[in-house]
Amino acid sequence: MSKYKVTFIGLGVMGYPMAGHLAAAGHSVCVYNRTSSKAEAWVAEHGGRHAATPAEAAEGADFVFSCVGNDDDLRSVTTGESGAFKGMKTGAIFIDHTTASATVAREISETAEDLGFCFIDAPVSGGQAGAVNGALTVMCGGCEISFDTARPLIECFAKSIQRMGESGAGQLTKMVNQICIAGLVQGLSEGVAFAQNAGLNARQVFDVIGKGAAQSWQMDNRHETMIDGKFDYGFAVDWMRKDLGLCFDEALTNGSELPVTKLVDTFYEEVQSNGGNRSDTSSLVTRLPRK
């Protein structure tokens, strides 16, 4: 694979290791993070350099990646006063891994096209462990030619990558992902509580049913920590509720009904009210009485 000049904006629990995989692949990486100490730490660990603003970080880059918090954060680092779009060169490709709205993806894509470069919305699934292990699933929307060009770089930290359609399609696909996860985690929570209340060996139960039709990634990766009451291994409740809010907004425009997802969202709200904002999503089980 050719080596490129790459920028990565946003060094949170996902972005930090993702940028590291790009550096490990031999690309020249410049990073930006709102908290500069984290950018300095990344450079100390991986080499490359860090910049004071997204615009400075993006200057001369062939590819610019981002992974930030929400729509407003994404607008800030792209089209904001010191956003990356102020520094990007014609023909460059911007790949955004934020979970955001399809509306903002389309909006920013149009602006990028007007400025002479391409924007790909590319939210991810797989959590922090997937980012660290380079095993994320990436669902993309945007120009097919630009997607094909960017794919080898995304492969540095992904096990599965697929273009889902035009701008916004990646974000819509991620919404489907979150809708499905919400129901799965609630079902798993009820199963854990039921098994314990029935006096069964819960680990043995999930070892058995995990080999059958009930198997899921959530079951494989979360049933033991749920049994142990440990909830600092994955995606935070605050972020899940943010993502589900995007789903509900989109459902209003496309005529979808999400009764189970809305119910689970109220359960997550209850977890938040009990101080579980930063607990991972499997903390749904804490709502349920267990022996």
C-alpha positions in Angstrom: 0.0 0.0 0.0 1.2 3.5 -0.8 2.1 5.7 2.1 0.2 9.0 2.5 0.1 12.2 4.5 -2.8 11.6 7.0 -4.5 13.7 9.6 -6.6 12.3 12.5 -8.9 14.6 14.5 -10.3 13.4 17.8 -8.2 11.1 20.1 -10.8 9.7 22.3 -11.1 6.0 23.3 -11.8 5.2 19.7 -9.7 7.7 17.7 -6.5 7.3 19.7 -5.9 3.6 18.7 -7.4 4.1 15.2 -4.8 6.8 14.5 -2.2 4.5 16.0 -3.0 1.8 13.4 -2.5 4.3 10.6 0.9 5.3 12.0 1.8 1.6 12.4 1.0 1.1 8.8 3.7 3.6 7.8 1.6 6.7 7.1 2.8 10.1 8.1 0.2 11.1 10.7 -0.6 14.5 12.2 -3.1 14.6 15.0 -5.4 17.1 16.6 -7.3 16.8 19.8 -9.2 19.5 21.7 -7.2 18.6 24.8 -3.7 19.0 23.6 -2.1 16.9 26.2 -3.7 13.8 24.7 -2.3 14.7 21.3 1.2 15.2 22.8 0.9 11.8 24.5 -0.1 10.2 21.2 2.9 11.7 19.4 5.2 10.5 22.2 3.8 7.0 21.7 3.4 6.8 17.9 5.6 9.5 16.4 4.3 12.0 13.8 3.3 15.4 15.0 0.3 17.3 16.5 -1.2 20.6 15.4 -2.9 23.4 17.3 -6.1 23.5 15.1 -7.9 21.1 12.8 -7.1 23.5 9.9 -3.4 23.4 10.6 -3.5 19.6 11.0 -5.2 19.1 7.7 -2.8 21.3 5.6 -1.4 19.2 2.7 -3.0 15.9 3.9 -4.2 13.4 1.4 -6.7 11.9 3.9 -8.3 13.5 6.9 -10.0 11.3 9.5 -12.2 12.4 12.4 -13.9 10.7 15.3 -15.6 13.3 17.6 -18.7 13.4 19.8 -21.7 14.7 17.9 -23.1 16.9 15.1 -21.9 20.1 16.6 -18.4 18.8 17.3 -18.3 17.5 13.7 -19.3 20.9 12.3 -16.7 22.6 14.5 -13.8 20.5 13.2 -14.8 20.6 9.6 -16.5 23.9 8.6 -15.9 25.8 11.8 -13.7 28.9 12.1 -10.5 26.8 12.5 -12.0 23.7 10.9 -10.2 21.2 8.7 -11.9 22.4 5.6 -10.0 25.7 5.9 -6.7 23.7 5.4 -7.6 20.8 3.1 -6.2 20.6 -0.4 -8.2 20.0 -3.6 -8.8 16.3 -4.2 -8.3 15.3 -0.6 -10.7 12.9 1.1 -12.3 13.4 4.6 -13.4 10.3 6.4 -15.6 10.8 9.4 -16.1 8.1 12.0 -18.3 10.0 14.3 -21.8 8.6 15.0 -23.8 11.6 13.9 -27.0 12.4 12.0 -27.5 11.6 8.3 -28.5 15.3 8.0 -25.2 16.6 9.1 -23.4 14.1 6.9 -25.2 15.3 3.8 -24.7 18.9 4.8 -21.0 18.6 5.2 -20.6 16.4 2.1 -22.2 19.2 0.0 -19.9 21.7 1.4 -16.9 19.5 0.8 -17.9 19.0 -2.8 -18.2 22.7 -3.3 -14.7 23.1 -2.0 -13.2 20.5 -4.3 -12.8 17.5 -2.0 -14.8 14.5 -0.8 -16.5 13.6 2.5 -17.3 10.1 3.5 -19.5 9.4 6.5 -18.1 6.2 8.1 -19.4 5.4 11.6 -18.0 2.3 13.2 -19.1 -0.6 15.4 -17.0 -2.8 17.6 -16.3 -0.6 20.5 -13.0 0.3 22.1 -11.7 -3.3 21.9 -12.4 -3.3 18.2 -10.5 0.0 17.8 -7.5 -1.3 19.8 -7.4 -4.6 18.0 -8.0 -3.1 14.5 -11.2 -5.1 14.1 -13.9 -2.5 13.6 -16.9 -2.7 11.3 -17.2 0.4 9.2 -20.3 1.4 7.3 -19.8 4.2 4.7 -21.8 6.7 2.7 -20.5 8.8 -0.1 -18.8 8.9 -3.5 -17.9 5.3 -4.6 -14.6 6.4 -6.2 -13.5 8.1 -3.1 -14.6 5.2 -1.0 -12.5 2.8 -3.1 -9.5 5.2 -2.7 -9.9 5.5 1.1 -10.6 1.8 1.7 -7.0 0.6 2.1 -6.4 3.2 4.8 -9.6 2.3 6.6 -8.5 -1.3 6.5 -5.7 -0.4 8.9 -8.2 -0.6 11.8 -11.2 -2.5 10.3 -12.1 -6.1 9.7 -15.2 -5.2 7.7 -15.9 -2.2 5.5 -18.8 -1.6 3.2 -20.2 1.3 1.2 -23.9 1.5 1.9 -24.9 4.2 -0.6 -24.7 8.0 -1.0 -23.9 10.5 1.7 -25.8 9.8 4.9 -26.2 6.0 4.2 -23.4 5.1 6.6 -25.1 7.0 9.4 -28.4 5.5 8.7 -26.9 2.0 8.8 -25.3 2.8 12.2 -28.8 3.8 13.4 -30.0 0.3 12.5 -27.0 -1.1 14.4 -27.9 0.8 17.6 -31.6 -0.1 17.3 -30.7 -3.8 17.2 -28.2 -3.5 20.0 -30.7 -1.8 22.3 -33.1 -4.7 22.2 -30.3 -7.3 22.4 -28.8 -5.8 25.6 -32.2 -5.6 27.3 -33.0 -9.2 26.4 -29.5 -10.3 27.7 -30.1 -8.3 30.9 -33.4 -10.1 31.5 -31.8 -13.4 30.8 -29.0 -12.9 33.2 -31.3 -11.8 36.0 -33.7 -14.6 35.3 -30.9 -17.3 35.4 -29.6 -16.0 38.7 -33.0 -15.6 40.3 -33.9 -19.2 39.2 -30.8 -20.5 41.1 -29.0 -21.6 38.0 -25.3 -21.3 37.4 -25.5 -18.3 35.1 -22.1 -18.9 33.5 -23.0 -22.4 32.6 -26.3 -21.3 31.2 -24.7 -18.8 28.8 -22.0 -21.3 27.8 -24.8 -23.6 26.7 -27.2 -21.1 25.0 -24.3 -19.2 23.5 -23.8 -22.1 21.2 -27.3 -22.0 19.9 -29.8 -19.5 18.4 -29.5 -17.0 21.3 -25.9 -16.3 20.5 -24.9 -12.7 19.8 -21.8 -10.5 20.1 -23.3 -8.9 23.2 -23.8 -12.4 24.8 -20.3 -13.5 23.9 -18.6 -10.3 25.2 -20.8 -9.1 28.0 -22.6 -11.9 29.9 -19.7 -12.6 32.3 -19.1 -8.9 33.2 -22.9 -8.5 33.7 -22.9 -11.5 36.0 -20.0 -10.0 37.9 -21.6 -6.5 38.0 -18.8 -4.8 36.2 -19.7 -2.1 33.7 -16.6 -0.3 32.6 -15.8 -2.4 29.5 -17.7 -0.8 26.6 -19.8 1.9 25.1 -21.2 4.5 27.7 -24.9 4.9 28.5 -24.6 8.7 27.7 -23.4 8.0 24.2 -26.0 5.3 23.6 -28.8 7.7 24.5 -27.2 10.3 22.2 -27.3 7.7 19.4 -30.8 6.5 20.1 -31.9 10.2 19.9 -30.6 10.3 16.4 -32.6 7.2 15.6 -35.8 8.7 17.0 -35.3 11.9 15.0 -34.7 10.0 11.8 -37.7 7.7 12.5 -40.0 10.8 12.5 -38.9 11.6 9.0 -39.1 8.2 7.5 -42.2 6.9 9.2 -40.6 4.2 11.2 -42.0 3.0 14.6 -39.5 2.0 17.3 -41.6 0.9 20.3 -39.0 -1.4 21.8 -36.1 1.0 21.3 -38.1 3.8 22.9 -38.9 1.6 25.9 -35.2 0.6 26.3 -34.2 4.3 26.0 -36.4 5.0 29.1 -34.5 2.2 30.9 -31.2 3.8 30.0 -32.6 7.1 31.3 -33.3 5.3 34.6 -29.7 4.1 34.7 -28.5 7.6 34.1 -30.6 8.9 37.0 -28.9 6.4 39.2 -25.5 7.7 38.3 -24.7 5.3 35.5 -23.9 7.8 32.8 -20.5 6.5 32.1 -21.2 2.8 32.7 -21.3 0.7 29.6 -24.6 -0.2 28.0 -24.8 -3.7 29.6 -25.5 -1.8 32.9 -29.2 -2.1 31.9 -29.1 -5.3 34.1 -28.7 -3.1 37.2 -32.4 -2.1 36.9 -33.5 -5.7 37.5 -33.7 -7.4 40.9 -31.3 -10.2 41.2 -30.6 -12.8 44.0 
